[in-house]
Amino acid sequence: MEIRHLKYFLAVAEELNFTKASERLCISQPPLSRQIKELEDELGAKLFERSNKKVTLTEAGKYFKEEVTKQLQGLESITLKTKKIAENVSGEYRIGYISSTFSAQIAKLVQFLTQQYPFLKIKLYEVSTAKQILALEQHKLDLGIIRAPLVSTKISSKLWFKDQYSLVFNHELLGQVKKLAEVKDKVFVFFNKEYAPVYYHSLVEICSQYGFIPNVVHESNNINSIIQLVRNGLGVSIVPSSLKHNHQYPELTFWDLDKKYTTDVLIATPKNEKSEISEVVVSFLLDAISS
């Protein structure tokens, strides 16, 4: 049994007229009749009652029509999705990001991709820079949002934006802070040293440039946890300045440090891997940050 047999059957079942069905299929009537006969012989069931005046479906024919219609509709859907996957506008797209990047921008990105590629399944992973680099090298991620430095011969990257650093503290408990050295004796809350070692040491280095080594008591691998600890008066922290846009709590103050202290946020993709979606994502993110 071939798909053409099913299509020929449906044409006759819908027209209930061999002449009209043959015209619709652009074939002559005798070959159409032979194809229907072959189908009935293979099924071992009579599908049509034929007379000089009319053609009607048997009970078996009615059932067969209903099921074949469902199957062909399913096949059409599969064919369309397969084509879209081949065109790289369907399937899965895996995005890694660090928790300290713009959550609002990532949400807007997902919304944009959903509108542009309705068949696309988007998977988001909040992963450290080190783990993202490994996943990108192994093609387990399609795109990553990471912090510099990036050392890999297998990954391409573009600068998304340069971020400054800010001291964040609960001003209801500390009052006004005008110099970083004023909080040198306070408890600090940093990213976990094992989770983000480069980032951790960059914060310690900043403090050392202000004349002290921070007393890091609490650590977390999630920026939201760090902000909540600071908000509840359990310490102070140094965070990327861009976070102030997403964490506007009345009791928190973000005090910007010297502009010479910056961190580069990169958009990374596997090298030599052509992807229409990745190109669209990179363009969207670059446009979003510049607007």
SERO-4910 file (N, C-alpha, C, O; in steps of 0.05 Angstrom, whole numbers):
BEGIN
 pado doro    nc1    nc2    nc3   cac1   cac2   cac3    cc1    cc2    cc3    oc1    oc2    oc3
  Met    A     17    -24      0      0      0      0     18     25      0     36     28     17
  Glu    A     12     43    -18     28     67    -20     10     92    -14    -14     90    -15
  Ile    A     23    114     -9      8    138     -3    -10    146    -26    -32    157    -21
  Arg    A     -1    142    -50    -18    149    -73    -44    134    -73    -65    145    -81
  His    A    -44    108    -64    -69     93    -62    -88    107    -43   -112    109    -49
  Leu    A    -78    117    -20    -94    130     -1   -106    157    -11   -129    164     -7
  Lys    A    -89    172    -26    -98    197    -37   -119    192    -59   -139    207    -61
  Tyr    A   -115    171    -75   -135    164    -96   -161    156    -82   -183    164    -91
  Phe    A   -159    140    -61   -183    132    -47   -199    156    -36   -223    158    -39
  Leu    A   -184    175    -23   -198    198    -11   -211    215    -32   -233    226    -28
  Ala    A   -199    218    -55   -211    234    -77   -238    222    -85   -257    236    -89
  Val    A   -238    195    -89   -263    182    -97   -283    183    -73   -307    188    -78
  Ala    A   -274    179    -49   -292    179    -25   -305    207    -21   -327    209    -12
  Glu    A   -290    228    -28   -301    255    -25   -319    263    -48   -339    277    -44
  Glu    A   -312    255    -73   -328    262    -96   -351    243   -100   -372    250   -111
  Leu    A   -347    217    -92   -367    196    -97   -374    195   -127   -397    191   -134
  Asn    A   -353    199   -143   -356    199   -172   -329    195   -184   -311    211   -180
  Phe    A   -325    172   -198   -299    166   -209   -290    186   -230   -266    192   -232
  Thr    A   -308    196   -246   -301    215   -267   -291    241   -254   -270    251   -263
  Lys    A   -305    252   -235   -297    276   -222   -271    272   -206   -253    290   -206
  Ala    A   -268    249   -194   -243    244   -179   -219    242   -197   -198    252   -190
  Ser    A   -223    230   -221   -200    228   -240   -193    255   -250   -169    260   -255
  Glu    A   -212    272   -255   -206    300   -264   -191    315   -242   -172    330   -248
  Arg    A   -199    311   -218   -186    325   -195   -157    316   -192   -140    331   -185
  Leu    A   -153    290   -197   -126    278   -194   -109    281   -219    -86    274   -220
  Cys    A   -122    291   -241   -108    294   -267    -98    267   -277    -76    265   -288
  Ile    A   -114    246   -274   -108    220   -287   -134    210   -300   -156    220   -294
  Ser    A   -131    191   -318   -155    181   -332   -169    162   -313   -158    152   -293
  Gln    A   -194    156   -319   -211    140   -301   -203    111   -299   -203    100   -277
  Pro    A   -195     97   -321   -188     69   -318   -165     64   -299   -167     46   -282
  Pro    A   -143     79   -300   -121     74   -280   -131     79   -252   -122     65   -233
  Leu    A   -148     99   -248   -159    105   -221   -175     81   -211   -172     73   -188
  Ser    A   -191     70   -228   -208     47   -220   -190     23   -212   -195      9   -193
  Arg    A   -168     20   -227   -149     -3   -221   -136      2   -194   -132    -17   -179
  Gln    A   -128     27   -189   -115     32   -163   -134     27   -140   -125     16   -119
  Ile    A   -159     34   -143   -178     29   -121   -183     -1   -118   -185    -10    -95
  Lys    A   -183    -15   -140   -187    -45   -139   -163    -58   -125   -166    -76   -109
  Glu    A   -139    -48   -131   -115    -59   -118   -116    -54    -88   -108    -71    -72
  Leu    A   -125    -31    -80   -127    -24    -52   -147    -42    -38   -142    -52    -16
  Glu    A   -170    -46    -50   -191    -64    -39   -180    -92    -36   -186   -106    -16
  Asp    A   -166   -101    -57   -155   -128    -56   -135   -131    -33   -134   -152    -19
  Glu    A   -118   -111    -30    -97   -112     -9   -110   -111     19   -101   -125     37
  Leu    A   -131    -95     22   -145    -94     48   -162   -118     53   -168   -125     76
  Gly    A   -171   -131     32   -190   -152     35   -217   -142     43   -232   -155     58
  Ala    A   -224   -118     34   -249   -105     42   -259    -89     18   -244    -75      4
  Lys    A   -286    -90     14   -298    -73     -6   -303    -45      5   -316    -43     26
  Leu    A   -293    -25     -8   -295      2      2   -318     18    -10   -328     37      2
  Phe    A   -325     11    -35   -346     26    -49   -367      7    -60   -361    -16    -68
  Glu    A   -392     16    -60   -413      3    -75   -416     19   -101   -420     43   -101
  Arg    A   -414      5   -123   -415     18   -149   -440     10   -164   -448    -13   -164
  Ser    A   -452     29   -177   -475     23   -195   -474     43   -218   -457     61   -218
  Asn    A   -491     40   -238   -491     58   -261   -499     86   -253   -491    106   -266
  Lys    A   -514     88   -231   -524    114   -223   -507    129   -202   -505    153   -203
  Lys    A   -494    114   -184   -480    127   -162   -458    109   -150   -458     85   -154
  Val    A   -441    122   -135   -420    109   -119   -424    116    -90   -427    139    -83
  Thr    A   -424     96    -73   -428    101    -44   -406     86    -29   -395     66    -38
  Leu    A   -401     96     -5   -382     82     12   -395     60     28   -418     63     37
  Thr    A   -381     37     30   -391     16     48   -385     25     77   -372     45     82
  Glu    A   -394      9     96   -388     15    124   -357     14    129   -346     30    143
  Ala    A   -345     -6    116   -315     -8    118   -302     16    105   -283     27    115
  Gly    A   -314     25     83   -303     49     68   -306     74     85   -287     91     85
  Lys    A   -328     77     99   -332    101    116   -311    102    138   -300    123    144
  Tyr    A   -306     78    151   -286     77    172   -259     83    161   -243     98    173
  Phe    A   -253     71    138   -226     74    126   -221    104    118   -199    114    122
  Lys    A   -242    117    108   -240    145    101   -233    162    126   -215    179    124
  Glu    A   -247    157    148   -242    173    172   -214    169    182   -201    189    190
  Glu    A   -204    144    182   -177    139    193   -155    149    174   -135    160    183
  Val    A   -159    146    148   -139    155    128   -137    185    129   -115    196    127
  Thr    A   -160    199    132   -159    228    134   -142    237    157   -126    256    155
  Lys    A   -145    224    181   -129    231    204    -99    226    199    -82    242    206
  Gln    A    -93    203    187    -66    195    182    -52    214    163    -29    222    167
  Leu    A    -66    222    142    -54    240    122    -50    268    133    -30    282    127
  Gln    A    -69    276    150    -65    302    163    -41    302    182    -26    321    183
  Gly    A    -38    279    196    -14    277    213     12    276    197     32    288    205
  Leu    A     11    263    174     35    261    157     42    289    146     65    296    144
  Glu    A     21    305    140     26    332    130     39    349    151     57    365    145
  Ser    A     30    346    176     42    361    198     71    352    202     89    369    207
  Ile    A     76    326    201    104    316    204    121    327    182    144    334    186
  Thr    A    111    327    157    126    336    134    134    366    138    156    374    132
  Leu    A    114    382    147    119    410    150    140    415    172    158    432    169
  Lys    A    137    400    194    156    404    216    184    395    208    204    408    215
  Thr    A    186    373    193    212    363    183    225    384    165    249    389    167
  Lys    A    209    396    148    219    417    130    230    441    146    251    452    140
  Lys    A    215    449    167    223    472    183    248    466    199    265    483    203
  Ile    A    251    441    209    275    433    222    299    435    203    320    444    211
  Ala    A    295    425    179    316    426    159    323    455    152    346    461    145
  Glu    A    304    473    155    309    501    149    319    516    174    323    540    174
  Asn    A    322    500    196    333    511    221    314    532    234    323    552    245
  Val    A    288    528    232    269    545    245    251    529    264    230    539    272
  Ser    A    259    505    270    242    489    288    261    472    305    286    475    304
  Gly    A    250    453    320    266    437    337    272    451    364    254    465    374
  Glu    A    295    447    375    303    459    400    325    480    397    342    477    380
  Tyr    A    324    500    414    345    520    414    352    524    443    335    532    459
  Arg    A    378    519    450    386    518    478    404    543    484    424    547    472
  Ile    A    394    558    504    408    583    512    418    581    540    402    575    559
  Gly    A    443    585    544    454    587    571    458    616    579    463    633    562
  Tyr    A    456    622    605    460    649    614    469    649    643    463    630    658
  Ile    A    483    670    651    490    673    679    469    689    694    456    706    682
  Ser    A    465    683    719    443    695    734    445    725    737    425    738    741
  Ser    A    469    735    734    473    764    738    469    781    713    475    805    712
  Thr    A    458    768    691    452    784    667    423    793    668    408    785    685
  Phe    A    416    810    648    389    821    648    368    800    645    365    789    623
  Ser    A    353    794    665    331    774    663    309    785    645    296    770    631
  Ala    A    305    811    646    284    824    630    290    821    600    272    816    584
  Gln    A    316    825    593    323    822    565    320    794    555    313    789    532
  Ile    A    326    774    572    324    746    564    294    739    561    288    724    542
  Ala    A    277    750    578    248    745    575    238    757    548    222    744    535
  Lys    A    248    781    542    240    793    516    250    777    493    237    775    472
  Leu    A    274    766    496    286    749    474    268    724    469    262    718    446
  Val    A    260    711    490    243    687    487    216    695    474    206    680    457
  Gln    A    205    717    482    180    727    470    184    732    441    167    725    424
  Phe    A    206    745    434    212    751    406    215    725    389    204    723    367
  Leu    A    230    706    400    235    681    385    209    665    382    205    653    361
  Thr    A    192    666    402    166    652    400    149    664    378    135    649    364
  Gln    A    150    690    374    135    703    353    147    696    325    132    692    306
  Gln    A    173    696    324    187    692    298    187    663    290    184    657    266
  Tyr    A    189    645    309    191    616    303    172    601    321    180    589    342
  Pro    A    146    600    314    126    588    330    130    558    335    119    546    354
  Phe    A    146    544    318    151    516    321    175    511    339    182    487    344
  Leu    A    189    531    347    214    528    362    210    523    391    194    538    404
  Lys    A    223    503    402    222    498    431    248    510    443    270    501    437
  Ile    A    245    530    461    267    544    472    273    533    500    255    531    517
  Lys    A    298    526    505    306    516    531    327    535    543    347    542    530
  Leu    A    322    544    567    339    562    581    353    548    604    341    532    619
  Tyr    A    379    554    607    395    542    628    411    563    643    428    577    630
  Glu    A    407    566    668    423    585    684    448    569    693    446    552    711
  Val    A    470    576    680    495    560    684    518    579    687    518    601    675
  Ser    A    538    571    702    562    587    706    577    590    679    573    574    661
  Thr    A    594    610    678    609    615    653    626    590    646    627    582    623
  Ala    A    640    579    666    657    556    661    642    532    649    651    520    630
  Lys    A    619    527    660    603    505    650    591    511    623    587    493    607
  Gln    A    584    536    618    574    543    592    595    539    570    589    529    549
  Ile    A    619    547    577    641    544    557    644    515    549    647    508    526
  Leu    A    644    497    569    646    469    564    623    459    547    626    444    528
  Ala    A    598    468    554    574    459    539    574    469    511    566    455    492
  Leu    A    584    494    506    586    505    479    606    489    463    602    483    439
  Glu    A    629    482    475    649    467    461    639    439    453    647    428    433
  Gln    A    621    428    470    610    401    464    584    402    449    571    382    445
  His    A    576    427    440    552    431    425    527    423    440    507    414    429
  Lys    A    528    426    467    505    420    483    489    446    488    466    445    498
  Leu    A    500    469    481    486    494    481    489    507    453    510    503    440
  Asp    A    468    521    444    470    535    418    480    563    422    492    574    403
  Leu    A    476    575    445    485    602    450    488    606    480    472    595    496
  Gly    A    509    621    488    513    626    516    517    656    522    529    670    505
  Ile    A    508    665    545    513    692    554    532    689    578    523    680    599
  Ile    A    556    697    575    577    692    594    592    717    602    589    738    589
  Arg    A    610    715    622    627    737    629    656    731    619    665    708    621
  Ala    A    669    751    610    697    748    602    714    742    628    705    750    650
  Pro    A    737    729    625    750    722    600    739    696    588    730    678    602
  Leu    A    741    694    561    734    670    547    760    659    534    771    672    516
  Val    A    768    636    542    792    623    530    784    597    518    781    577    532
  Ser    A    780    597    492    772    573    477    776    577    448    769    598    437
  Thr    A    787    557    434    790    558    405    766    548    391    765    548    366
  Lys    A    746    538    406    722    526    393    697    544    395    676    536    387
  Ile    A    701    568    406    677    585    410    682    613    399    704    624    402
  Ser    A    662    624    385    663    652    376    647    669    395    628    659    408
  Ser    A    654    694    398    640    711    417    639    740    407    655    748    390
  Lys    A    619    754    417    616    783    412    611    796    438    597    785    455
  Leu    A    621    821    441    615    836    466    586    845    466    577    858    447
  Trp    A    571    837    486    544    846    489    544    874    502    532    893    491
  Phe    A    556    876    525    559    903    537    580    902    559    587    881    569
  Lys    A    591    925    565    610    928    587    594    937    612    578    956    611
  Asp    A    598    923    633    583    929    657    602    940    679    624    930    682
  Gln    A    593    960    693    608    970    716    601    954    741    585    935    740
  Tyr    A    614    961    763    608    948    788    596    968    808    602    992    807
  Ser    A    579    958    825    567    974    846    568    960    873    565    935    874
  Leu    A    572    975    894    568    965    920    538    965    926    525    986    922
  Val    A    527    943    935    499    943    942    496    938    972    509    920    983
  Phe    A    479    953    986    476    951   1015    449    960   1023    435    973   1008
  Asn    A    441    952   1047    416    960   1059    420    987   1073    431    987   1095
  His    A    412   1008   1060    417   1035   1072    401   1041   1097    408   1059   1112
  Glu    A    380   1026   1102    365   1029   1127    381   1020   1151    377   1030   1173
  Leu    A    400   1002   1146    417    992   1167    444   1006   1168    455   1010   1190
  Leu    A    455   1013   1145    482   1025   1144    482   1055   1141    502   1068   1145
  Gly    A    459   1067   1132    459   1095   1126    472   1100   1100    471   1084   1082
  Gln    A    485   1123   1097    498   1131   1072    527   1120   1071    541   1122   1091
  Val    A    535   1110   1048    562   1101   1044    574   1117   1021    562   1117    999
  Lys    A    596   1130   1025    608   1146   1004    635   1135    994    645   1143    973
  Lys    A    647   1116   1010    672   1103   1001    670   1073   1007    659   1065   1027
  Leu    A    681   1057    989    680   1028    993    694   1020   1018    686   1001   1032
  Ala    A    716   1035   1025    731   1028   1049    714   1031   1074    722   1020   1095
  Glu    A    692   1046   1073    675   1049   1097    662   1023   1106    653   1020   1129
  Val    A    660   1004   1087    647    978   1094    667    955   1096    660    932   1095
  Lys    A    693    962   1099    714    942   1099    711    922   1122    720    899   1120
  Asp    A    698    930   1144    695    913   1167    668    898   1166    662    883   1185
  Lys    A    652    902   1146    626    890   1144    628    861   1132    648    854   1120
  Val    A    608    846   1137    606    819   1124    600    823   1095    582    839   1087
  Phe    A    614    808   1078    609    809   1049    595    783   1040    599    762   1050
  Val    A    578    787   1019    564    764   1006    574    764    977    569    782    962
  Phe    A    587    742    969    598    740    942    587    715    928    575    698    941
  Phe    A    592    714    902    587    690    887    605    668    898    628    673    907
  Asn    A    596    643    898    612    621    907    638    619    892    638    620    867
  Lys    A    660    616    906    687    616    894    691    593    875    704    596    855
  Glu    A    679    570    881    682    547    864    664    549    839    670    539    818
  Tyr    A    641    562    843    622    565    821    632    585    800    629    580    776
  Ala    A    642    608    809    651    629    791    678    640    801    679    662    811
  Pro    A    699    624    798    725    632    810    737    658    799    747    674    814
  Val    A    735    662    773    746    687    761    731    711    771    744    731    778
  Tyr    A    705    709    771    688    731    781    694    737    810    696    760    818
  Tyr    A    695    716    826    700    718    855    727    734    859    728    753    875
  His    A    748    725    846    774    737    850    775    766    840    790    783    850
  Ser    A    759    772    819    758    800    809    746    818    830    755    841    833
  Leu    A    726    809    846    715    825    867    734    829    890    736    851    901
  Val    A    749    808    896    769    810    918    791    830    909    800    846    925
  Glu    A    798    829    883    818    847    873    809    876    874    825    894    881
  Ile    A    784    881    868    773    908    870    775    919    899    784    941    903
  Cys    A    767    902    918    769    910    946    798    916    954    804    935    969
  Ser    A    817    899    943    845    904    950    855    930    939    872    943    951
  Gln    A    844    939    916    851    965    905    841    988    922    851   1010    921
  Tyr    A    820    982    938    810   1002    957    822    999    985    814   1013   1003
  Gly    A    842    981    987    858    980   1011    849    959   1032    858    961   1055
  Phe    A    833    940   1025    826    919   1044    818    893   1030    813    892   1006
  Ile    A    819    871   1046    810    845   1036    782    840   1048    780    841   1073
  Pro    A    762    834   1032    735    831   1042    732    806   1060    744    785   1055
  Asn    A    715    809   1080    708    787   1098    684    773   1086    661    778   1093
  Val    A    690    754   1068    668    740   1055    658    717   1072    672    697   1076
  Val    A    635    721   1083    623    701   1101    602    684   1087    601    660   1091
  His    A    585    697   1070    564    682   1056    570    681   1026    580    701   1015
  Glu    A    565    658   1014    569    655    986    544    642    973    530    626    986
  Ser    A    539    648    948    516    637    934    524    635    904    540    650    894
  Asn    A    511    617    890    515    615    861    492    627    845    489    622    822
  Asn    A    476    644    859    453    656    846    452    685    855    451    691    879
  Ile    A    450    703    836    450    732    842    425    740    858    427    758    876
  Asn    A    403    728    853    379    735    868    381    728    898    372    743    915
  Ser    A    395    706    904    400    699    932    418    719    945    413    727    968
  Ile    A    438    728    930    457    748    941    442    774    948    445    786    969
  Ile    A    425    783    929    410    808    933    392    805    957    389    824    973
  Gln    A    379    782    960    360    779    983    375    778   1009    365    788   1030
  Leu    A    399    766   1010    415    767   1035    422    795   1042    420    803   1066
  Val    A    431    811   1022    438    839   1027    413    854   1036    414    871   1054
  Arg    A    391    850   1023    366    864   1029    358    859   1058    346    877   1071
  Asn    A    363    835   1068    356    828   1095    377    834   1116    376    825   1139
  Gly    A    397    850   1107    417    860   1126    438    839   1134    451    843   1155
  Leu    A    442    819   1118    461    798   1126    489    802   1114    506    785   1116
  Gly    A    493    825   1101    519    832   1090    516    853   1068    494    862   1062
  Val    A    539    859   1056    539    877   1033    552    862   1010    564    841   1015
  Ser    A    550    872    986    562    857    963    570    877    942    562    900    942
  Ile    A    586    867    924    594    881    899    582    866    876    587    842    873
  Val    A    566    879    860    551    866    839    553    883    813    560    906    814
  Pro    A    547    871    790    546    887    765    525    908    767    503    904    777
  Ser    A    532    932    758    514    955    761    487    951    747    467    963    755
  Ser    A    487    935    725    462    932    710    440    918    726    417    920    719
  Leu    A    448    906    748    428    892    764    408    911    777    386    903    785
  Lys    A    416    936    780    398    955    794    371    958    779    351    965    792
  His    A    371    952    753    346    955    738    326    934    745    302    939    743
  Asn    A    335    911    754    317    889    760    313    884    790    297    867    798
  His    A    327    900    807    325    895    836    321    922    850    338    931    865
  Gln    A    299    935    844    294    961    855    278    959    881    253    963    881
  Tyr    A    291    952    902    278    950    928    283    976    944    305    988    942
  Pro    A    263    986    958    266   1012    972    288   1013    992    299   1035    998
  Glu    A    295    990   1004    315    991   1025    344    987   1015    363    988   1030
  Leu    A    347    983    988    373    978    977    384   1003    963    369   1018    950
  Thr    A    410   1006    965    424   1027    950    446   1013    934    461    997    944
  Phe    A    448   1021    909    470   1012    891    489   1036    888    481   1056    876
  Trp    A    513   1034    899    532   1056    898    554   1049    878    569   1029    882
  Asp    A    555   1064    856    573   1057    834    602   1061    842    610   1081    854
  Leu    A    619   1041    835    648   1043    840    661   1058    817    648   1066    798
  Asp    A    687   1061    819    702   1075    799    697   1062    771    697   1037    769
  Lys    A    694   1078    751    688   1068    724    710   1051    711    705   1038    691
  Lys    A    733   1052    723    755   1036    712    751   1006    718    764    989    705
  Tyr    A    733   1000    736    727    972    742    703    963    726    680    971    731
  Thr    A    708    946    706    686    937    689    688    907    685    709    895    689
  Thr    A    666    896    675    666    867    668    652    865    641    631    877    637
  Asp    A    663    849    623    651    846    596    632    822    596    639    800    604
  Val    A    608    827    586    588    806    582    588    799    552    585    816    535
  Leu    A    592    773    547    596    764    519    573    746    510    560    733    526
  Ile    A    567    747    484    549    728    471    566    708    457    581    715    438
  Ala    A    564    683    464    581    662    453    566    641    439    544    633    447
  Thr    A    578    631    417    566    609    401    588    590    392    611    598    390
  Pro    A    582    565    387    602    547    377    614    557    350    599    566    333
  Lys    A    640    556    348    654    566    324    648    549    300    645    524    302
  Asn    A    646    562    276    641    549    251    615    533    249    613    514    235
  Glu    A    596    542    265    569    529    264    549    549    254    542    568    268
  Lys    A    539    546    230    520    564    218    493    560    230    483    537    231
  Ser    A    480    581    239    454    579    250    438    605    245    447    626    255
  Glu    A    417    603    231    400    626    226    389    638    252    389    662    256
  Ile    A    381    620    270    370    629    295    391    644    312    385    664    324
  Ser    A    415    633    313    436    646    328    442    674    318    446    693    333
  Glu    A    442    677    292    446    704    280    424    723    288    429    746    294
  Val    A    399    713    288    377    729    296    378    737    326    373    760    333
  Val    A    386    717    343    388    722    371    410    743    377    405    761    393
  Val    A    433    740    365    455    759    369    447    787    361    452    806    376
  Ser    A    434    789    338    425    816    328    405    828    348    406    852    354
  Phe    A    386    811    357    366    821    376    378    831    401    371    853    411
  Leu    A    397    816    413    409    824    438    426    849    435    426    867    452
  Leu    A    441    851    413    457    875    408    440    900    404    446    922    414
  Asp    A    418    897    389    399    919    385    386    927    411    381    951    416
  Ala    A    379    907    428    365    913    453    383    929    472    373    947    487
  Ile    A    409    923    472    426    936    491    434    964    482    441    982    498
  Ser    A    432    969    456    440    995    445    417   1014    444    421   1039    442
  Ser    A    392   1004    447    368   1022    445    361   1033    473    342   1048    475
***
